[in-house]
Amino acid sequence: MEINELIINKTAKVGVIGIGYVGLPLIIRIAECGFHVTGIDFDKEKTEKIKAGKSYIEYIDDSRIKTLVQQKKLAVQEDYNHLYEFDVIIICVPTPITNNKQPDLNYVDMAVNGIAEHLRKNQVIILESTTFPGTVEEYILPLLESKGLHVGKDFFLGFSPERVDPGNHKYDVGNTPKIVSGMTEACLGHIFSFYRQFIKQLIKVSSPKTAEMAKILENTFRYVNIALANQFAILCNRMGINVWEVIDAASTKPFGFMGFYPGPGVGGHCIPVDPLYLIWKANEFDYMMTLVQLSDDINSNMPHIIVQRVADILNMKGKAISKSKVLLLGMSYKKDIGDLRESPSLKIMDLLLKKKCEVLYNDPYIDSVEVESNKYYSRELDKELLNGYDCVVILTDHSIYDYEWIVENCSTLFDTRNILKELKKINKNDDGIFVL
Ligand SMILES: NC(=O)c1ccc[n+]([C@@H]2O[C@H](COP(=O)([O-])OP(=O)(O)OC[C@H]3O[C@@H](n4cnc5c(N)ncnc54)[C@H](O)[C@@H]3O)[C@@H](O)[C@H]2O)c1
């Protein structure tokens, strides 16, 4: 049967390499729409959980996985031995940066080499991992064609960036518009046809390079605007102006303004990483993305700004930071999830420890963290703990926290997220509350 027919009647077998934050919601969506899907991941902990019908992402219910596994719509594998069986293969592996901020394509490399080894006629290969423009055309295509098959004729290749926003209950895989691209018209046709089976709105672009650049633009746009908000926060603090009130006021303009907010730094696998892929690629064209580089400098410096503010706050209370106890609330990079990747909270903890103060943390989603090879465990929050600390710092504004209770039970609180604004009534005077 032709590949297009297999796609349209949903008998195409789908393999998704990498079933993390992007891959897991994707395989669930594809399977729930009627395809038979296999998630391929080297991480045995994840594959074992799926086999047992369990989720490892907070906002995905076990029941959805369990049902699909029981219906035999969803399976998992831990190696590439059966890649030739899949009609459609989607790559959702990490694309991190190295210690010196260079793209690390090791995971993509592994996946593509695995596919190349088993490549057969009529397979559709789609990259969803975020990467620099040119990855599919200049890097993946030559690897796949080195086996003697030709793109657009024997196999089909393209890029479709993932836009999943972990924890977002309004937009999921099915109702988030998705960009699709292909190396040739035939590639684009098959890829469009595939995603159309389970995604409401698709946007075709002319090449994988365009799609790769569009994804990088989306994330760089956020990164640059967050940097601007962070600079406003620093200046406002010096001028005695509340930056949050400023942004809220500016946001009342119904056109031409979009509110971005400051914070303790930028975390996650995407926003602080993807702009660096762009900086790296631009160098090849003798072009420095100076605005993006500057934004990276500003955002990367925020943990230092936070630690300085903690020291200033303690100083105002007549305490030296080296003799103080600081309790951090929220270690994940974003509220209501347990993702520590690139989290600025880790950097802040490290910097505080280097200032010789005693540091503990609480995060309902993260049992332990490692800083400079030392392991720290999340401490249960109680009145005694809160009272016993010289400064409590809200780094991540998890919804589960009872902020009113926290305010009542600590002497000094530094809120880097402006979450306390949401409290209708704070039963104490504001002397002990500081906002970024
Ligand atoms: N997390 C997000 O919100 C998000 C949003 C949009 C795009 N992205 C992009 O999607 C990609 C994946 O991100 P993620 O957050 O899902 O990462 P993740 O770390 O949560 O998951 C990746 C999974 O891939 C597995 N893996 C790594 N290399 C493998 C290989 N060669 N073969 C098989 N399995 C392999 C890992 O074990 C892991 O389970 C990245 O490029 C990221 O930039 C992420």
The ligand as a MOL file (V3000), in Angstrom:
LIG
                    3D

  0  0  0     0  0            999 V3000
M  V30 BEGIN CTAB
M  V30 COUNTS 44 48 0 0 0
M  V30 BEGIN ATOM
M  V30 1 N 10.0330 20.5780 26.6250 0
M  V30 2 C 9.4450 21.5020 25.8990 0
M  V30 3 O 8.6310 22.2530 26.3840 0
M  V30 4 C 9.7370 21.6420 24.4180 0
M  V30 5 C 8.9010 22.4280 23.6400 0
M  V30 6 C 9.1550 22.5500 22.2840 0
M  V30 7 C 10.2610 21.9150 21.7330 0
M  V30 8 N 11.0840 21.1670 22.5130 0 CHG=1
M  V30 9 C 12.2190 20.5040 21.8790 0
M  V30 10 O 11.9100 19.1130 21.7520 0
M  V30 11 C 13.0760 18.3130 21.9180 0
M  V30 12 C 12.8760 17.2870 23.0170 0
M  V30 13 O 12.6870 17.9800 24.2330 0
M  V30 14 P 12.0590 17.2850 25.5130 0
M  V30 15 O 11.7370 18.3870 26.4540 0
M  V30 16 O 10.9970 16.3210 25.1470 0 CHG=-1
M  V30 17 O 13.3190 16.4530 26.0490 0
M  V30 18 P 13.2880 15.3120 27.2000 0
M  V30 19 O 14.6580 15.2870 27.7680 0
M  V30 20 O 12.1310 15.5300 28.1060 0
M  V30 21 O 13.0220 13.9810 26.4050 0
M  V30 22 C 13.8880 13.4670 25.4710 0
M  V30 23 C 13.8860 11.9530 25.5650 0
M  V30 24 O 14.7170 11.4500 24.5260 0
M  V30 25 C 15.4170 10.3090 25.0160 0
M  V30 26 N 16.5720 10.1530 24.1440 0
M  V30 27 C 17.6490 10.9490 24.0350 0
M  V30 28 N 18.4230 10.5450 23.0210 0
M  V30 29 C 17.8180 9.4670 22.4760 0
M  V30 30 C 18.1090 8.6550 21.3800 0
M  V30 31 N 19.1680 8.9060 20.6080 0
M  V30 32 N 17.2980 7.6100 21.1140 0
M  V30 33 C 16.2030 7.3840 21.8820 0
M  V30 34 N 15.8380 8.1550 22.9090 0
M  V30 35 C 16.6410 9.2000 23.1910 0
M  V30 36 C 15.7210 10.6560 26.4430 0
M  V30 37 O 15.9410 9.4900 27.2100 0
M  V30 38 C 14.4430 11.3940 26.8560 0
M  V30 39 O 13.4990 10.5130 27.4030 0
M  V30 40 C 14.2050 19.2940 22.1600 0
M  V30 41 O 14.8240 19.6120 20.9480 0
M  V30 42 C 13.4880 20.5210 22.6770 0
M  V30 43 O 14.2180 21.7110 22.4290 0
M  V30 44 C 10.8320 20.9990 23.8430 0
M  V30 END ATOM
M  V30 BEGIN BOND
M  V30 1 1 1 2
M  V30 2 2 2 3
M  V30 3 1 2 4
M  V30 4 1 4 5
M  V30 5 2 4 44
M  V30 6 2 5 6
M  V30 7 1 6 7
M  V30 8 2 7 8
M  V30 9 1 8 9
M  V30 10 1 8 44
M  V30 11 1 9 10
M  V30 12 1 9 42
M  V30 13 1 10 11
M  V30 14 1 11 12
M  V30 15 1 11 40
M  V30 16 1 12 13
M  V30 17 1 13 14
M  V30 18 2 14 15
M  V30 19 1 14 16
M  V30 20 1 14 17
M  V30 21 1 17 18
M  V30 22 2 18 19
M  V30 23 1 18 20
M  V30 24 1 18 21
M  V30 25 1 21 22
M  V30 26 1 22 23
M  V30 27 1 23 24
M  V30 28 1 23 38
M  V30 29 1 24 25
M  V30 30 1 25 26
M  V30 31 1 25 36
M  V30 32 1 26 27
M  V30 33 1 26 35
M  V30 34 2 27 28
M  V30 35 1 28 29
M  V30 36 1 29 30
M  V30 37 2 29 35
M  V30 38 1 30 31
M  V30 39 2 30 32
M  V30 40 1 32 33
M  V30 41 2 33 34
M  V30 42 1 34 35
M  V30 43 1 36 37
M  V30 44 1 36 38
M  V30 45 1 38 39
M  V30 46 1 40 41
M  V30 47 1 40 42
M  V30 48 1 42 43
M  V30 END BOND
M  V30 END CTAB
M  END
